[in-house]
Amino acid sequence: MTSLTSLTLKAALDGLADKSFSSEELTQAHVAAVAAAKPLNAFVLETPEKALEMAKASDARRARGEAGALDGAPLGIKDLFCTEGVRSTACSNILGNFVPTYESTVTANLWRDGAVMLGKLNLDEFAMGSSNETSAFGPVTNPWRAEGSNAKLTPGGSSGGSAAAVAADICLGATATDTGGSIRQPAAFTGTVGIKPTYGRCSRWGVVAFASSLDQAGPIAKTVEDAAILLKSMSGHDPKDSTSLDIETPDFPSFVGKSVKGLRIGIPKEYRVDGMPPEIEKLWEQGIAWLREAGCEIVEVSLPHTKYALPAYYIVAPAEASSNLARYDGMRYGLRVDGGNLTETYENTRAAGFGAEVKRRILIGTYVLSAGYYDAYYVKALKVRRRIADDFDQAFQKVDALLTPTAPSAAFALGENADDPVAMYLNDIFTVTVNLAGLPGMSIPAGVDANGLPLGLQLIGKALDEGTLFSLGGAIEKAADFKAKPARWW
């Protein structure tokens, strides 16, 4: 049965359709794989009974000729998505054993299309982190290891559990979220495909909020086509989310394999940062060559405000987080630590419930929103954000998409940057601009470094033009022919 877990989502759906195996068999294989992969710490809650129940229901639907687009496919769900009747914690102690009485719109869409839930996946607490080390359930370990080393590596963050689970073949695909790179950076670190769609493409309803103007759900998958299949199901207008876009969802899988001849690809000169590892530079040049060979025209473009993106992001995101996380006060749900009066109860609950990184960001956010600093920091950051969006608008008058590296390095060791928040924040240097501008971005595995660790290339598209990214991503995937897999050690 282990061969069933090595299938891509598309191959698994084809196998289910031609009755090569049942959803129950496919799910049983994945349940066993999840149980065997405990050393990765990718799942914080396994739901094997629920998975097998959903699989049996899927087999019954297929027998009646009523199969949906994802019918019978076992997926992992990032523990930021609320799942009805199943504990949802955002990997924070403050939510304790919170069991929602409702379903997030994104997961409801997946269940509507017949997907099967294997359980809830680990993440940085409230999605705040770039290495999955801030989780209340402990860090996730990347299934990849550097050649000749047993050092535990980060899978990236915040969607580290999602990326590690897909890379380790313990689920066919996973939901994830991206506020400043939390889909794309883990995808790059684990040799998987991740796409952050246009802001508003996927509903945020039922997803635990970090920074509401930046958060966006998307999939992490084994291939570009698998990501397209998942995104099609995850997307759609939702009247319960005021930022959800009331537009038709394109047939994303139909764009994979389309010719990219004649497309103009921008190379932003500001992304050639000082100290970039030669391997990242070389991979970027290789990506440019692949797209040129596929018939694309390469154009250098300028995004002059890129250098201000990280500071602007680390003002806007914590400001929104400090507001969003004010609701965790021990009064209505989750952890409650009593005190001598109401204020003490608030203080004790939040002190015990939030981890160090979340406290740091709440404090930063509260500071930049406080009287006397609001104009100097928050308002200025919003103006910079507008300029960054304008840079992209001007670039997209000349080109159809942009090509950049996804991350400034391969996966680093767990604990390596834990004591240096600024070094950790620099992992988002190539990704945060996309969130600030609300654009779609995709990471595709494109090679390995000298230690055999995966490296990713990032494509950035025009708003609502995920289709072009899937076509270009397919072209890079075909040229790169990335077949490397982590050697199983767990």
C-alpha positions in Angstrom: 0.0 0.0 0.0 2.9 2.4 0.4 3.0 3.0 -3.3 -0.4 4.7 -3.0 1.1 7.4 -0.8 3.7 8.3 -3.5 1.0 9.2 -6.0 0.3 12.7 -7.0 -3.2 14.1 -6.4 -4.0 13.9 -10.1 -2.8 10.3 -10.4 -4.7 9.3 -7.2 -7.9 10.9 -8.6 -7.4 9.1 -11.9 -6.8 5.8 -10.1 -10.0 6.3 -8.0 -12.0 7.1 -11.2 -10.8 3.9 -13.1 -11.4 1.9 -9.9 -7.7 0.8 -9.5 -8.3 1.2 -5.8 -10.9 2.6 -3.5 -10.8 5.8 -1.4 -10.9 3.5 1.7 -7.7 1.8 0.5 -6.1 5.1 -0.4 -7.0 6.7 2.9 -5.9 3.6 4.9 -2.5 3.9 3.3 -2.2 7.6 4.2 -3.5 7.0 7.8 -0.7 4.4 8.2 1.9 6.8 6.7 0.8 9.6 9.1 1.1 7.3 12.1 4.6 6.3 11.0 5.7 9.9 10.5 5.3 11.0 14.1 9.0 12.1 14.3 8.2 14.9 11.8 5.6 16.4 14.1 3.7 17.6 11.1 0.3 16.7 12.4 -0.9 18.1 15.7 -4.2 16.1 15.6 -4.8 12.9 13.6 -8.4 12.0 12.7 -8.1 8.5 11.3 -11.7 7.4 12.2 -13.2 10.5 10.6 -10.9 10.0 7.5 -12.1 6.4 7.0 -15.7 7.4 7.5 -15.3 10.1 4.9 -13.5 7.7 2.6 -16.4 5.1 2.8 -18.9 7.9 2.1 -16.8 8.9 -0.9 -16.7 5.3 -2.3 -20.5 5.1 -1.9 -20.9 8.4 -3.9 -18.5 7.2 -6.6 -20.5 3.9 -6.9 -23.7 6.1 -7.4 -21.9 8.1 -10.1 -21.9 11.2 -7.9 -18.2 11.8 -7.4 -16.9 15.4 -6.9 -13.7 16.9 -8.2 -11.7 15.8 -5.2 -13.7 12.7 -4.2 -11.8 10.3 -2.0 -8.5 12.3 -1.9 -6.9 12.4 1.6 -5.7 15.9 2.6 -4.1 17.6 5.6 -5.6 20.8 7.0 -3.5 23.5 8.5 -4.6 24.1 12.1 -5.5 27.7 11.3 -8.7 26.5 9.5 -11.7 26.0 11.8 -13.1 22.5 11.4 -16.5 21.7 12.8 -16.3 19.3 15.7 -12.5 19.0 15.4 -10.1 20.8 17.7 -8.7 24.0 16.1 -6.0 25.8 18.0 -3.8 27.9 15.6 -1.1 26.0 17.5 -1.5 28.4 20.5 -2.1 27.5 24.1 -4.5 30.4 24.4 -7.1 28.5 22.2 -6.6 25.4 24.4 -9.0 22.7 23.3 -11.3 25.0 21.3 -13.6 22.9 19.1 -15.5 25.0 16.6 -19.2 24.6 15.9 -18.7 25.8 12.3 -16.6 25.0 9.3 -14.3 27.4 7.5 -15.5 28.2 4.0 -12.3 26.8 2.4 -12.5 23.4 4.1 -16.3 23.3 3.5 -15.5 23.7 -0.3 -13.0 20.8 -0.1 -15.6 18.6 1.7 -18.2 19.6 -0.8 -15.9 18.3 -3.6 -15.4 15.0 -1.7 -12.0 15.4 -0.1 -11.1 13.4 3.0 -9.5 14.9 6.2 -6.5 13.1 7.7 -6.1 15.6 10.5 -4.8 19.1 11.5 -1.3 20.2 10.6 1.3 22.1 12.7 2.2 25.7 12.1 3.9 28.6 13.8 1.6 30.0 16.5 -1.0 32.2 14.9 1.0 31.8 11.7 3.7 34.1 13.1 7.1 32.7 12.1 9.3 31.6 9.3 10.5 28.2 10.7 7.6 26.5 12.5 9.5 26.8 15.8 6.9 29.0 17.6 4.2 26.3 17.7 2.8 25.4 21.1 3.1 21.8 19.9 6.8 22.0 19.2 8.7 22.5 15.8 8.1 20.5 12.7 11.1 18.7 11.3 11.8 18.9 7.6 11.8 15.5 6.0 14.8 16.6 4.0 18.3 16.4 5.5 21.6 17.8 4.2 23.9 15.2 2.6 26.1 13.6 5.3 24.3 15.3 8.2 21.5 14.2 10.6 20.9 17.8 11.7 17.2 18.6 12.0 16.2 21.3 9.5 13.2 23.7 9.4 10.5 23.1 6.9 9.9 26.8 6.8 6.9 28.6 8.2 4.3 29.3 9.1 2.9 26.4 7.0 5.7 24.0 8.0 3.4 21.2 8.8 1.6 21.4 5.5 4.9 21.5 3.5 6.5 18.7 5.5 3.5 16.4 5.2 3.2 16.9 1.4 7.0 16.4 0.9 7.0 13.3 3.1 4.1 11.7 1.1 1.8 11.5 4.1 -1.0 13.4 2.4 -1.9 14.1 -1.2 -2.0 17.9 -0.6 -2.6 20.4 2.2 -4.3 23.7 2.9 -2.0 26.5 3.9 -2.1 30.3 4.5 0.3 33.0 3.4 0.6 36.4 5.1 4.1 37.3 4.1 5.4 34.1 2.4 4.0 31.3 4.6 3.0 29.1 1.7 5.9 29.9 -0.7 8.9 29.8 1.6 8.0 26.3 3.1 7.3 25.0 -0.4 10.8 26.2 -1.4 12.3 24.5 1.7 10.6 21.2 1.1 10.7 20.7 -2.7 6.9 21.2 -3.0 4.7 23.6 -5.0 2.9 26.4 -3.2 0.6 29.1 -4.5 -0.7 32.2 -2.7 -3.6 33.4 -4.8 -4.8 36.9 -5.3 -6.1 38.5 -2.1 -9.8 37.8 -2.0 -9.7 34.7 -4.2 -10.2 32.3 -1.3 -12.5 33.2 1.6 -10.9 34.0 5.0 -14.1 33.1 6.9 -13.3 30.6 9.5 -9.6 31.0 9.2 -8.0 32.3 12.4 -6.9 35.8 11.7 -3.3 37.1 11.9 -3.2 40.2 9.6 -6.6 40.6 7.9 -5.4 42.7 4.9 -2.6 40.3 4.1 -3.8 36.7 5.0 -4.7 34.5 2.1 -5.4 30.8 1.9 -3.8 28.5 -0.7 -2.6 25.0 -1.3 0.7 23.2 -1.0 1.0 20.2 -3.4 3.4 17.8 -5.1 3.0 19.3 -8.6 1.8 22.4 -10.3 -1.2 20.5 -11.7 -2.1 19.3 -8.2 -1.9 22.9 -6.8 -4.2 24.0 -9.6 -6.8 21.2 -8.8 -6.8 22.2 -5.1 -7.0 25.9 -5.7 -10.0 25.5 -8.0 -11.9 23.7 -5.1 -10.7 26.2 -2.4 -11.6 29.3 -4.3 -15.0 31.0 -4.7 -17.1 34.0 -3.6 -18.2 33.9 0.0 -20.8 36.5 1.2 -19.6 35.8 4.8 -16.2 37.4 4.0 -16.4 41.1 3.0 -13.0 40.9 1.2 -14.0 37.8 -0.9 -14.1 38.7 -4.6 -17.4 38.1 -6.4 -15.9 36.6 -9.5 -16.0 33.3 -11.4 -13.3 30.8 -10.5 -11.3 29.9 -13.6 -10.6 26.3 -14.5 -7.0 26.5 -13.1 -5.9 22.9 -14.2 -6.6 23.8 -17.9 -3.8 26.4 -17.8 -1.1 23.8 -16.9 0.7 22.7 -20.0 -0.4 25.7 -22.1 2.3 27.3 -24.3 4.0 30.3 -22.7 5.5 31.4 -26.0 5.4 35.2 -26.4 4.9 35.9 -22.7 7.1 38.8 -21.3 8.8 37.9 -18.0 10.1 40.6 -15.8 13.3 40.2 -13.8 13.3 42.8 -10.9 16.8 44.2 -10.5 16.1 45.1 -6.8 15.9 41.3 -6.0 19.6 40.9 -6.6 20.4 41.6 -3.0 23.9 41.8 -1.4 25.1 38.6 0.0 22.8 36.4 -2.0 24.2 32.9 -2.1 25.8 32.1 -5.5 23.6 29.0 -5.7 20.4 31.1 -5.5 21.8 33.5 -8.2 22.7 30.5 -10.4 19.3 28.9 -10.0 17.6 32.2 -10.9 19.7 32.5 -14.1 18.8 28.9 -14.9 15.1 29.8 -14.5 15.5 32.7 -16.8 17.2 30.4 -19.4 14.3 27.8 -19.1 11.6 30.4 -19.7 13.6 31.9 -22.6 13.9 28.4 -24.2 10.1 28.0 -23.7 9.6 31.1 -25.9 9.3 33.9 -23.3 10.8 37.3 -23.7 13.0 38.4 -20.7 12.7 42.0 -19.6 14.6 43.7 -16.7 12.1 45.7 -14.6 12.5 48.0 -11.5 10.5 47.8 -8.3 12.2 50.7 -6.5 10.3 50.5 -3.2 11.2 46.9 -2.6 13.9 47.9 0.0 11.1 49.3 2.2 8.9 46.2 2.0 10.2 44.3 5.0 10.0 47.2 7.4 6.5 48.2 6.1 5.3 44.6 6.4 6.7 44.3 10.0 4.7 47.4 10.9 1.4 46.6 9.1 1.2 42.9 10.1 1.9 43.3 13.8 -0.5 46.3 13.9 -3.3 44.1 12.5 -2.3 41.2 14.7 -2.5 43.3 17.9 -6.0 44.2 17.0 -7.1 40.7 15.9 -5.6 39.0 18.9 -7.4 41.3 21.4 -10.3 38.9 21.3 -8.3 36.3 23.2 -9.1 37.4 26.7 -10.2 34.3 28.6 -13.8 35.3 28.6 -15.5 33.4 25.9 -13.4 30.4 24.7 -10.0 28.9 25.1 -7.6 29.3 28.0 -8.7 31.2 31.1 -6.3 32.0 34.0 -8.2 33.7 36.8 -6.9 36.7 38.6 -8.1 38.9 41.5 -10.1 41.1 39.1 -11.0 41.4 35.5 -7.8 43.2 34.4 -5.7 40.6 36.2 -7.7 37.8 34.5 -6.9 39.3 31.1 -3.2 39.8 32.0 -2.8 36.3 33.4 -4.6 34.6 30.5 -2.7 36.4 27.8 0.7 36.0 29.6 0.2 32.3 29.9 -1.5 31.7 26.6 0.6 33.5 24.0 4.2 32.4 23.1 7.2 34.8 23.0 7.0 35.6 19.2 3.2 36.4 19.4 3.8 38.6 22.4 6.6 40.4 20.5 4.4 41.1 17.6 1.4 42.2 19.7 3.7 44.7 21.5 5.2 46.0 18.3 1.7 46.4 16.8 0.3 48.1 19.9 3.3 50.5 19.9 2.9 51.5 16.2 -0.8 52.1 16.7 -0.4 54.1 19.9 -1.0 57.9 20.1 2.1 59.8 19.0 3.5 56.9 16.9 0.5 56.1 14.7 1.4 58.7 12.0 5.1 58.1 12.3 4.9 54.4 11.8 1.6 52.9 10.8 0.4 55.6 8.4 3.9 55.8 6.8 3.9 52.0 6.3 0.5 52.2 4.6 1.9 54.9 2.2 4.9 52.7 1.5 2.5 49.8 0.8 0.7 51.9 -1.8 4.0 52.7 -3.5 5.0 49.0 -3.6 1.6 48.2 -5.3 2.2 51.1 -7.7 5.7 49.6 -8.6 4.0 46.3 -9.5 1.3 48.1 -11.5 4.0 49.9 -13.6 6.0 46.7 -14.1 2.9 44.8 -15.3 2.3 47.4 -18.0 5.4 45.9 -19.6 5.4 42.3 -18.6 3.0 39.4 -17.9 4.7 38.0 -14.8 7.9 38.3 -12.7 10.5 35.6 -11.9 12.5 35.8 -8.7 14.0 33.4 -6.1 11.5 32.3 -3.4 13.9 32.4 -0.4 17.4 33.7 0.2 18.7 30.2 1.2 17.8 26.6 1.5 16.4 25.2 4.7 18.4 26.1 7.8 18.8 24.1 11.0 16.2 24.3 13.7 17.4 26.7 16.3 19.8 28.5 14.0 17.9 31.8 13.9 15.7 31.3 17.0 17.5 33.9 19.0 17.7 36.5 16.2 14.2 37.7 15.2 15.6 40.0 12.5 17.6 37.2 10.8 14.3 35.2 10.9 12.3 38.1 9.4 14.8 38.3 6.5 13.6 34.9 5.3 10.6 36.8 3.9 12.6 39.3 1.9 11.5 38.0 -1.6 7.9 37.1 -0.6 6.3 40.0 1.5 6.0 42.4 -1.4 3.4 40.0 -3.0 1.2 40.2 0.1 1.5 43.9 0.5 0.3 44.3 -3.1 -2.4 41.6 -2.9 -0.9 39.7 -5.9 -0.7 36.0 -6.7 2.7 34.3 -6.1 3.9 30.7 -6.7 6.9 28.7 -5.6 8.1 25.8 -7.8 10.9 23.4 -6.9 13.7 24.0 -9.4 16.9 22.4 -8.1 19.0 21.5 -5.1 22.0 23.2 -3.4 25.4 21.7 -2.8 24.0 19.8 0.2 21.2 18.2 -1.8 18.5 20.5 -0.3 15.7 21.8 -2.5 15.6 25.4 -3.8 12.6 27.2 -5.3 11.8 29.8 -7.9 9.0 32.3 -7.4 6.6 33.5 -10.1 4.6 36.7 -9.3 1.5 37.5 -11.4 -1.0 40.2 -12.1 -4.0 40.4 -9.8 -6.5 37.5 -10.6 -4.1 36.1 -13.2 -3.2 32.8 -11.5 -3.8 31.1 -14.8 -0.6 32.6 -16.3 1.3 31.5 -13.2 0.1 27.9 -13.6 1.2 27.9 -17.3 4.6 29.3 -16.5 4.9 27.1 -13.4 4.2 24.1 -15.6 6.9 25.2 -18.0 9.5 25.6 -15.2 8.4 22.3 -13.7 8.9 20.5 -17.0 12.3 22.1 -17.7 13.6 21.6 -14.1 12.4 17.9 -14.1 12.7 18.0 -10.3 12.4 14.4 -9.2 14.5 14.5 -5.9 12.7 13.2 -2.8 13.9 13.2 0.8 15.5 9.9 1.9 13.1 8.4 4.5 14.7 8.5 8.0 11.6 8.7 10.2 
